[in-house]
């Protein structure tokens, strides 16, 4: 299981993780906390569904939301950095996207998801376009976020 591998690698590296979720609605946190002993390396997570909550709890800038929107690379990076800072974690991961069936535009279709990751001063965000219904998109985004975290943790 990815979450077991993540926690094992975090333990070996002596690192901690925090999660900010929007379109996945807590699924990443749920999977991580299903692993016994996860509290040793998982600091916590937050579901920030509204723009206001992204600003208030994670420090996403109003300017980022105005210029790029909540479903953007910029917002995902700020969410990842913000959740790491808020929880005092070494690594922050974030997910923001459009799970559908509504909310899409021609520029931002259903299934568009950005996953952000931050560690120390480094930030990155990756764009994905998942197919399927709302439940399927949320599951795919959760799985990809966990894969990204596993790949991002340095092996020591």
Secondary structure, DSSP 8 states (H G I E B T S, - for coil): -HHHHHHHHHHHHT--EEEEESTTTTHHHHHHHTSTTGGGTEEEEEE--SHHHHHHHH---HHHHHHT-SSSHHHHHHHHHHHHHHHT-SEEEEEEE--SSSS--SSS-TTEEEEEEEETTEEEEEEEE--S-HHHHHHHHHHHHHHHHHHHS---
